[in-house]
Amino acid sequence: MSQGKQQRGLKERHLSVMALGAAIGVGLFLGSANAIKLAGPGIMLGYLVGGLAIFIIMRSLGEMAINNPVSGSFSRYARDYIGPLSGYLTGWTYWFMWIVTCMAEITAVGIYMHIWYPDTANWIWALAALVAMASVNFFAVKFYGEFEFWFAMIKIVTIVLMIVSGVGAIFFGLGHGGVATGVDNLWQHGGFLPYGMSGLLMAIPLVMFSYGGIEIIGVTAGEAQNPEKSLSRAVNSVFWRILLFYVGALFVIMAIYPWDQLGTQGSPFVMIFEKMGIPYAPGIINFVVITAALSSCNSGIFGTGRMLLNLSEQGHALPVFRQISKNGVPTAAIVFSVAMLLIGVVMNYLAPAEIFIWLSAVSTFASVWTWLIILYSHIRFRQSISGSDKTVAPSSLMVPLFPLTSWLAILFLFGVLGVMLYQPALRPSVLIGLGWIAMLTVLYYLLGYNKSPADSKRVGRAVTDKPS
């Protein structure tokens, strides 16, 4: 294979929608009822506080990405500003997180397609989904960006329609015989916080898990056409769009339906659309959930390929993963990731369910680990340029009230881990995750990575400045 270079084929509109699409997953459409059960209408405060933490995390990542827009992103920054071991741990943990996530997503596709085609085995749909998404990733990056843009738009349009329809019911009685439903349900049925602050605290991990994947924007930095402009706008739009889509959607759902009745009749989105008289509401939401799962898998394959490329450039993965095709795709890295997912498809139907619970535990822990590393890398990054007149990022992208807000975000994430340790159902996520980090650390020294620094000529591979 002739050695190519990564291409800057991701446009500003791609990154802007991808930032939002990454944060809107199956959880909002189907799993939001679980978080509501723990905190009631007050869960909106949880999404607001969690959104503020994500805002600081994304600003931190964006500032570093503009200063050094490379593939691999936060793994590379961890290596540069904390140390090689941190870069290695973060890269492989993030890679594994997406492998497990993609396994779950393609399995979900099989389950949801079964609703329409009950006579077709689920594994056939799971395999078809994997082949389709892998194929997308072997084309030039601009093709991936275009595909992800339209997948994300499906989710966005669905949520906008739900919010608009819901506001119509709340204030104008749309679908309710012309009688406005009002918002009394937000404080009736036990109050705004029916289980007090403890209930809200118990729901915070679920809130943060729903934001998982939003950091994928950093991985695209090495292939963005105009990193400073496109990353700045994408990062700054995340917080406000999260407020609109997460908090707005939950506000509408819980204003129209008593919170303690949600989850008893399927997806809250199906309930809203049926109330508005929209035909085939369950089928519409099933289609949206399938596209959401495919979108997540598509992003996962993209992210694992770029992370393996970066790990190889750091000297922490096989040299073959440095291979880049003529159209700018790290082909060998993607082939390896897809091969692991094929094994996952087989294991999903042969292995005991407990194995996947353990794997998912590592995946859950990985999001919090990645965010902590981003925040601390950024603190070290700012310290490294302290006293310099160099402008590292536009003022509109720099972390406000730094370093206070960064340390507060770090304390918040440690609090999330503490809540996870407190809850028996989530405790394995932290314990197994820490075990995973310990195992990787042992391998780091056994494989001699601590004695083999990356070839400086390999690190920071040039990318084409011309749009593809």
Backbone torsions as a table, in degrees:
resi	resn	phi	psi	omega
1	MET	NA	131.1	177.3
2	SER	-75.0	142.7	-175.1
3	GLN	-80.3	118.7	178.4
4	GLY	-103.6	-168.9	177.7
5	LYS	-128.0	152.0	175.2
6	GLN	-64.5	146.8	-175.4
7	GLN	-113.8	141.6	178.3
8	ARG	-85.9	79.9	-175.3
9	GLY	-107.0	-1.2	-178.9
10	LEU	-90.1	119.5	-178.0
11	LYS	-85.4	170.2	-178.2
12	GLU	-60.0	-41.6	-179.4
13	ARG	-66.6	-30.3	176.8
14	HIS	-63.3	-51.1	-176.0
15	LEU	-66.1	-37.5	-178.3
16	SER	-62.3	-43.1	-179.0
17	VAL	-78.8	-35.1	178.7
18	MET	-62.7	-36.2	179.4
19	ALA	-59.7	-39.7	179.6
20	LEU	-80.2	-42.6	-179.0
21	GLY	-60.2	-34.2	179.7
22	ALA	-65.6	-29.3	-177.6
23	ALA	-91.1	-7.3	179.2
24	ILE	-110.1	104.5	-178.7
25	GLY	-119.8	-167.1	178.9
26	VAL	-58.8	-29.3	-176.4
27	GLY	-58.1	-38.0	-178.8
28	LEU	-68.1	-39.3	-176.1
29	PHE	-77.5	-35.3	-175.0
30	LEU	-118.3	-31.5	-171.0
31	GLY	-99.6	-3.3	-177.0
32	SER	-63.0	-27.2	-179.6
33	ALA	-61.9	-31.5	-179.0
34	ASN	-65.5	-42.5	178.6
35	ALA	-68.5	-37.4	179.5
36	ILE	-63.1	-37.3	-179.5
37	LYS	-61.2	-32.0	-177.5
38	LEU	-80.7	-33.4	-172.4
39	ALA	-122.8	-9.7	-176.8
40	GLY	68.7	-157.4	-179.8
41	PRO	-58.1	-23.2	179.5
42	GLY	-64.5	-8.4	178.5
43	ILE	-60.4	-22.8	177.4
44	MET	-62.0	-34.6	175.5
45	LEU	-64.2	-37.4	178.9
46	GLY	-62.3	-43.5	179.1
47	TYR	-68.2	-31.8	178.1
48	LEU	-68.1	-49.0	-179.8
49	VAL	-64.4	-45.4	177.6
50	GLY	-61.0	-37.5	178.2
51	GLY	-64.2	-36.7	177.0
52	LEU	-63.6	-41.6	177.9
53	ALA	-63.7	-42.6	178.5
54	ILE	-63.2	-36.2	178.3
55	PHE	-60.0	-45.1	178.8
56	ILE	-65.9	-41.1	179.2
57	ILE	-61.9	-45.5	-177.8
58	MET	-69.6	-35.8	175.4
59	ARG	-63.0	-42.6	179.2
60	SER	-61.4	-46.6	179.8
61	LEU	-64.8	-42.7	-178.5
62	GLY	-62.8	-40.1	-179.2
63	GLU	-63.7	-41.3	178.4
64	MET	-71.3	-37.5	-177.3
65	ALA	-66.8	-36.7	178.1
66	ILE	-69.0	-37.2	178.9
67	ASN	-69.2	-32.7	-177.9
68	ASN	-147.6	79.4	-176.4
69	PRO	-77.4	90.7	-177.5
70	VAL	-125.4	156.3	174.6
71	SER	-69.6	139.2	-176.9
72	GLY	101.1	-27.5	168.7
73	SER	46.0	-111.6	-168.6
74	PHE	-64.5	-25.3	173.1
75	SER	-64.9	-41.7	179.5
76	ARG	-67.5	-41.0	-179.2
77	TYR	-67.9	-36.1	176.9
78	ALA	-61.6	-41.8	178.8
79	ARG	-64.8	-43.9	-175.4
80	ASP	-71.5	-37.2	-170.5
81	TYR	-109.1	-15.7	176.8
82	ILE	-113.8	-50.2	179.2
83	GLY	156.4	161.3	-177.3
84	PRO	-57.4	-38.3	-179.9
85	LEU	-62.2	-40.9	179.2
86	SER	-63.7	-42.0	178.2
87	GLY	-62.8	-41.5	178.5
88	TYR	-63.8	-48.7	-179.3
89	LEU	-61.9	-44.1	-177.6
90	THR	-68.1	-42.1	-179.5
91	GLY	-62.4	-50.2	-178.5
92	TRP	-71.0	-33.3	177.6
93	THR	-67.5	-41.4	179.3
94	TYR	-68.6	-39.7	176.4
95	TRP	-58.3	-47.5	-177.9
96	PHE	-66.6	-36.3	178.8
97	MET	-57.8	-45.2	-178.5
98	TRP	-72.2	-31.0	176.3
99	ILE	-61.9	-48.2	179.6
100	VAL	-66.1	-40.5	179.1
101	THR	-61.9	-43.9	179.4
102	CYS	-64.8	-36.3	175.2
103	MET	-58.2	-44.9	-179.9
104	ALA	-65.6	-39.2	-176.6
105	GLU	-68.4	-44.1	-179.7
106	ILE	-70.2	-29.7	173.6
107	THR	-65.6	-40.1	178.8
108	ALA	-63.1	-39.0	178.3
109	VAL	-57.8	-44.1	178.9
110	GLY	-60.8	-40.7	-178.9
111	ILE	-67.3	-44.0	-177.4
112	TYR	-73.4	-33.6	176.0
113	MET	-68.3	-27.1	179.0
114	HIS	-62.0	-27.5	178.7
115	ILE	-62.7	-36.5	-179.6
116	TRP	-89.6	-32.8	-176.9
117	TYR	-127.5	74.1	-174.7
118	PRO	-65.0	-18.4	-177.4
119	ASP	-89.3	-4.7	179.6
120	THR	-100.6	132.3	-178.6
121	ALA	-61.6	140.6	-178.0
122	ASN	-59.4	-35.7	-174.8
123	TRP	-65.1	-26.6	179.0
124	ILE	-65.3	-43.4	178.9
125	TRP	-68.5	-38.0	178.8
126	ALA	-62.2	-43.5	179.5
127	LEU	-66.4	-42.1	179.1
128	ALA	-61.7	-40.6	178.8
129	ALA	-63.1	-42.1	-179.8
130	LEU	-64.9	-45.6	179.9
131	VAL	-61.3	-43.1	-178.3
132	ALA	-63.7	-47.6	-177.5
133	MET	-70.8	-34.0	176.1
134	ALA	-64.7	-40.1	179.9
135	SER	-60.5	-41.7	179.3
136	VAL	-58.3	-38.0	-175.0
137	ASN	-78.6	-9.2	177.4
138	PHE	-88.5	-9.5	175.0
139	PHE	-84.7	175.2	177.9
140	ALA	-58.3	153.3	-173.2
141	VAL	-60.2	-29.9	-179.6
142	LYS	-64.7	-28.5	177.7
143	PHE	-70.3	-42.1	174.8
144	TYR	-58.9	-45.6	-179.2
145	GLY	-61.1	-41.2	179.8
146	GLU	-65.9	-43.5	179.9
147	PHE	-61.9	-45.9	-178.4
148	GLU	-68.0	-33.5	178.5
149	PHE	-59.3	-48.3	-176.6
150	TRP	-74.7	-32.6	174.1
151	PHE	-63.2	-44.0	179.1
152	ALA	-64.6	-36.6	-179.4
153	MET	-62.5	-34.4	178.0
154	ILE	-59.8	-45.7	179.4
155	LYS	-65.8	-42.5	-177.1
156	ILE	-64.1	-46.8	180.0
157	VAL	-61.2	-40.2	179.4
158	THR	-61.0	-44.5	-178.9
159	ILE	-67.9	-40.3	178.2
160	VAL	-61.0	-44.2	178.6
161	LEU	-61.3	-40.8	179.8
162	MET	-66.1	-43.2	-179.4
163	ILE	-65.6	-45.3	-179.9
164	VAL	-62.5	-45.0	179.0
165	SER	-63.4	-41.3	-179.7
166	GLY	-65.4	-42.4	177.4
167	VAL	-62.4	-36.9	176.4
168	GLY	-61.4	-38.8	178.4
169	ALA	-71.5	-40.3	-176.0
170	ILE	-66.7	-42.7	-172.8
171	PHE	-105.9	-20.7	-175.6
172	PHE	-127.3	1.2	176.2
173	GLY	74.6	20.9	178.2
174	LEU	-60.2	125.2	-179.4
175	GLY	75.0	7.9	-177.6
176	HIS	-131.9	34.5	178.0
177	GLY	66.4	23.7	179.5
178	GLY	80.7	1.5	179.7
179	VAL	-98.6	117.4	-179.4
180	ALA	-61.8	132.2	-178.1
181	THR	-76.1	-26.4	-178.1
182	GLY	72.1	-169.7	-176.6
183	VAL	-123.7	21.6	-177.7
184	ASP	-60.4	-28.7	-178.7
185	ASN	-61.8	-17.3	-178.3
186	LEU	-72.0	-23.4	179.2
187	TRP	-124.7	-2.9	171.4
188	GLN	-84.0	-178.6	177.4
189	HIS	58.8	42.4	175.5
190	GLY	106.4	-4.2	178.1
191	GLY	98.4	174.5	-178.1
192	PHE	-65.6	-37.0	175.0
193	LEU	-121.0	79.0	-173.6
194	PRO	-60.8	-26.4	179.9
195	TYR	-111.9	16.3	177.5
196	GLY	70.5	-169.4	-179.2
197	MET	-65.7	-28.6	179.5
198	SER	-63.5	-38.4	177.7
199	GLY	-64.2	-40.3	178.5
200	LEU	-65.5	-41.6	178.8
201	LEU	-61.4	-41.2	-179.5
202	MET	-65.0	-25.1	-178.2
203	ALA	-88.2	-14.2	-175.7
204	ILE	-56.9	-42.9	178.0
205	PRO	-57.7	-40.4	178.1
206	LEU	-63.8	-37.8	177.6
207	VAL	-61.6	-47.4	-177.1
208	MET	-68.4	-34.8	178.7
209	PHE	-62.4	-32.5	-178.9
210	SER	-68.5	-20.7	177.2
211	TYR	-87.2	-5.6	-178.1
212	GLY	-57.6	136.4	179.5
213	GLY	102.4	-14.0	-177.1
214	ILE	-65.0	-25.1	-179.0
215	GLU	-73.9	-4.2	178.2
216	ILE	-58.1	-23.9	178.2
217	ILE	-57.4	-36.2	178.7
218	GLY	-64.4	-32.6	-179.1
219	VAL	-68.6	-23.6	-179.2
220	THR	-82.0	-6.5	-172.4
221	ALA	-56.0	-37.1	-177.9
222	GLY	-72.2	-8.9	-176.9
223	GLU	-126.9	14.9	176.2
224	ALA	-83.1	139.3	-176.8
225	GLN	-63.9	-44.6	-179.5
226	ASN	-134.0	81.3	-171.5
227	PRO	-51.8	-45.2	-175.5
228	GLU	-62.1	-45.3	-177.2
229	LYS	-75.6	-50.5	-173.6
230	SER	-70.2	-40.7	179.0
231	LEU	-68.3	-38.7	179.6
232	SER	-59.1	-48.3	-177.8
233	ARG	-68.2	-39.6	-179.7
234	ALA	-63.9	-46.1	-178.9
235	VAL	-64.5	-44.1	-177.0
236	ASN	-71.1	-22.4	-179.8
237	SER	-83.0	-17.5	-173.1
238	VAL	-60.0	-50.2	-173.9
239	PHE	-60.7	-48.3	-176.9
240	TRP	-67.9	-35.4	178.8
241	ARG	-71.0	-33.1	175.6
242	ILE	-64.0	-43.0	177.4
243	LEU	-57.7	-45.4	-177.5
244	LEU	-66.5	-49.2	-171.4
245	PHE	-82.7	-44.1	180.0
246	TYR	-77.4	-59.0	-176.7
247	VAL	-66.5	-40.3	178.9
248	GLY	-62.3	-44.9	179.8
249	ALA	-64.3	-43.7	-179.5
250	LEU	-68.1	-36.4	176.8
251	PHE	-58.9	-47.7	-179.8
252	VAL	-63.1	-46.5	-177.3
253	ILE	-59.9	-48.5	-174.0
254	MET	-81.1	-17.3	174.6
255	ALA	-75.1	-34.7	-176.9
256	ILE	-86.2	-39.7	-178.0
257	TYR	-115.5	138.8	173.5
258	PRO	-55.9	131.8	-174.3
259	TRP	-59.6	-31.0	-177.2
260	ASP	-78.9	-0.5	176.0
261	GLN	-103.5	-8.4	-179.3
262	LEU	-71.7	143.4	-179.2
263	GLY	92.9	-11.7	-179.6
264	THR	-88.8	-14.4	-177.6
265	GLN	-128.2	32.7	178.7
266	GLY	88.0	-156.8	-176.3
267	SER	-63.2	134.5	175.3
268	PRO	-58.4	-30.7	179.1
269	PHE	-66.6	-39.8	177.3
270	VAL	-62.2	-40.5	-179.0
271	MET	-62.3	-42.6	-179.5
272	ILE	-65.6	-47.6	-178.1
273	PHE	-64.4	-37.3	177.9
274	GLU	-66.7	-37.3	179.3
275	LYS	-65.2	-32.4	179.3
276	MET	-78.8	-3.7	179.3
277	GLY	80.6	18.3	179.4
278	ILE	-77.9	122.2	-177.9
279	PRO	-69.0	151.8	176.9
280	TYR	58.3	35.7	-178.5
281	ALA	-57.1	-46.3	179.3
282	PRO	-59.4	-39.9	179.6
283	GLY	-65.9	-38.3	179.1
284	ILE	-63.1	-47.8	-179.0
285	ILE	-66.9	-35.6	177.0
286	ASN	-60.7	-41.9	177.8
287	PHE	-63.8	-44.1	-179.1
288	VAL	-63.5	-41.1	-179.7
289	VAL	-65.7	-38.3	177.5
290	ILE	-63.0	-44.6	178.5
291	THR	-65.7	-34.4	177.4
292	ALA	-64.5	-41.1	178.6
293	ALA	-66.8	-42.6	178.1
294	LEU	-63.8	-40.2	178.6
295	SER	-61.2	-44.2	179.8
296	SER	-64.0	-42.2	178.6
297	CYS	-64.4	-40.7	178.3
298	ASN	-59.7	-46.7	178.4
299	SER	-65.3	-36.8	-179.3
300	GLY	-63.8	-44.0	178.6
301	ILE	-65.1	-40.6	175.9
302	PHE	-58.7	-49.5	-176.5
303	GLY	-66.0	-40.5	-179.2
304	THR	-66.3	-38.8	179.0
305	GLY	-62.7	-45.4	-179.1
306	ARG	-69.9	-34.0	-179.3
307	MET	-70.7	-38.4	176.6
308	LEU	-65.6	-38.1	175.8
309	LEU	-58.3	-46.3	-179.3
310	ASN	-65.6	-41.9	179.0
311	LEU	-62.4	-39.0	178.5
312	SER	-66.1	-39.8	178.4
313	GLU	-65.5	-27.9	177.3
314	GLN	-81.9	-8.6	-176.7
315	GLY	85.7	17.0	-176.5
316	HIS	-111.9	16.8	175.1
317	ALA	-155.4	170.8	-176.4
318	LEU	-58.5	141.5	-179.8
319	PRO	-59.4	-27.4	-177.7
320	VAL	-60.7	-25.0	-178.3
321	PHE	-72.3	-5.9	176.0
322	ARG	-80.6	-11.5	-176.8
323	GLN	-63.8	130.6	178.3
324	ILE	-125.6	130.8	-177.9
325	SER	-73.4	173.3	-179.0
326	LYS	-61.8	-28.3	179.9
327	ASN	-92.9	15.7	171.3
328	GLY	84.2	18.9	-176.7
329	VAL	-105.5	131.7	175.0
330	PRO	-74.4	78.7	-168.6
331	THR	-60.0	-48.8	-177.0
332	ALA	-60.4	-40.3	179.5
333	ALA	-64.6	-40.3	179.6
334	ILE	-69.3	-40.9	178.7
335	VAL	-59.1	-43.7	179.7
336	PHE	-63.5	-44.0	179.9
337	SER	-63.4	-42.9	179.5
338	VAL	-65.5	-36.3	177.1
339	ALA	-61.9	-41.1	177.0
340	MET	-63.1	-36.7	178.8
341	LEU	-70.0	-33.9	175.5
342	LEU	-62.2	-40.8	175.3
343	ILE	-61.4	-38.6	179.0
344	GLY	-63.4	-38.2	178.1
345	VAL	-60.9	-42.4	179.5
346	VAL	-68.7	-47.0	-178.7
347	MET	-60.6	-33.3	-176.1
348	ASN	-59.2	-25.7	-177.7
349	TYR	-108.9	-1.8	-179.8
350	LEU	-117.4	-35.3	-173.1
351	ALA	-82.8	153.9	175.9
352	PRO	-61.6	150.0	-177.9
353	ALA	-59.7	-29.1	-177.2
354	GLU	-61.9	-31.7	-178.9
355	ILE	-62.7	-40.9	-179.0
356	PHE	-74.4	-26.7	173.9
357	ILE	-64.8	-41.4	179.3
358	TRP	-67.3	-43.3	178.8
359	LEU	-61.7	-43.1	-179.9
360	SER	-64.2	-30.6	178.9
361	ALA	-62.2	-42.4	177.3
362	VAL	-63.4	-40.8	179.5
363	SER	-61.3	-42.1	179.5
364	THR	-63.1	-45.3	-180.0
365	PHE	-64.5	-32.6	-172.7
366	ALA	-63.1	-34.9	-179.7
367	SER	-62.1	-48.1	-179.2
368	VAL	-65.2	-40.9	177.7
369	TRP	-58.0	-47.4	-178.0
370	THR	-61.1	-43.8	-179.2
371	TRP	-65.3	-39.6	177.5
372	LEU	-62.4	-42.3	179.8
373	ILE	-64.3	-41.1	178.8
374	ILE	-60.1	-46.5	-177.7
375	LEU	-64.1	-45.5	-177.5
376	TYR	-72.0	-36.2	175.9
377	SER	-60.0	-39.8	-178.8
378	HIS	-67.7	-38.3	177.1
379	ILE	-60.7	-45.6	179.0
380	ARG	-66.9	-35.2	176.9
381	PHE	-60.4	-47.8	-179.3
382	ARG	-66.5	-33.7	176.9
383	GLN	-66.4	-33.9	-177.7
384	SER	-69.5	-23.6	179.4
385	ILE	-109.2	10.7	179.1
386	SER	-61.7	133.6	179.6
387	GLY	87.3	-5.5	179.3
388	SER	-91.8	151.2	177.3
389	ASP	-86.1	-1.0	-176.3
390	LYS	-66.9	131.0	174.8
391	THR	-86.0	116.7	-174.5
392	VAL	-92.9	-16.7	-179.2
393	ALA	-165.9	157.2	175.1
394	PRO	-60.6	147.1	-179.6
395	SER	-59.1	-26.7	-179.8
396	SER	-71.4	-10.5	-177.9
397	LEU	-111.7	-15.3	-176.4
398	MET	-68.8	149.6	-178.2
399	VAL	-66.0	123.4	179.6
400	PRO	-69.2	142.9	177.7
401	LEU	56.0	33.7	176.5
402	PHE	-66.4	140.4	3.9
403	PRO	-95.6	3.3	-175.9
404	LEU	-56.0	-50.1	-176.8
405	THR	-65.7	-32.7	178.8
406	SER	-65.7	-44.9	179.0
407	TRP	-67.8	-35.8	176.4
408	LEU	-63.7	-39.7	178.0
409	ALA	-65.1	-38.4	177.5
410	ILE	-63.9	-45.1	177.9
411	LEU	-61.3	-39.2	178.6
412	PHE	-60.8	-44.9	-179.2
413	LEU	-66.8	-36.9	174.3
414	PHE	-64.9	-33.8	175.0
415	GLY	-63.9	-38.4	176.5
416	VAL	-60.8	-44.6	177.6
417	LEU	-62.0	-37.8	178.6
418	GLY	-64.0	-42.5	177.4
419	VAL	-63.9	-38.2	177.7
420	MET	-64.0	-40.2	177.8
421	LEU	-66.1	-31.9	-178.5
422	TYR	-71.1	-33.5	-176.7
423	GLN	-89.6	122.2	-178.2
424	PRO	-55.1	-36.1	-177.0
425	ALA	-70.1	-28.1	-176.8
426	LEU	-103.2	-11.9	-177.2
427	ARG	-55.0	-42.0	179.2
428	PRO	-59.6	-27.6	179.4
429	SER	-58.8	-42.7	-178.9
430	VAL	-76.2	-45.9	-176.4
431	LEU	-64.2	-45.2	179.1
432	ILE	-69.8	-36.2	177.2
433	GLY	-61.6	-42.8	177.2
434	LEU	-65.8	-36.1	175.7
435	GLY	-63.7	-38.2	177.4
436	TRP	-62.7	-44.7	179.0
437	ILE	-62.3	-41.0	179.3
438	ALA	-63.8	-42.6	179.8
439	MET	-63.2	-44.4	178.3
440	LEU	-61.9	-37.7	179.9
441	THR	-63.8	-43.5	177.6
442	VAL	-60.6	-44.7	179.4
443	LEU	-63.5	-33.9	-180.0
444	TYR	-57.5	-42.1	-179.2
445	TYR	-83.9	-36.0	179.1
446	LEU	-64.5	-37.9	-178.8
447	LEU	-83.8	-2.5	176.2
448	GLY	76.8	18.4	179.5
449	TYR	-64.1	-27.8	179.6
450	ASN	-69.3	-16.8	-179.2
451	LYS	-106.7	-0.4	-176.4
452	SER	-123.3	79.4	179.0
453	PRO	-61.7	151.1	-178.9
454	ALA	-63.0	146.1	174.8
455	ASP	-63.6	118.1	-175.4
456	SER	-61.4	-23.4	178.4
457	LYS	-74.4	-23.9	-179.6
458	ARG	-83.5	-35.7	-177.3
459	VAL	-69.3	135.4	179.4
460	GLY	79.2	37.3	179.4
461	ARG	-48.8	135.0	179.9
462	ALA	-67.3	148.3	174.5
463	VAL	-121.9	156.6	-179.1
464	THR	-70.1	139.2	179.1
465	ASP	-85.6	-16.1	-178.4
466	LYS	-86.4	137.9	175.2
467	PRO	-59.3	141.9	177.7
468	SER	-84.7	NA	NA
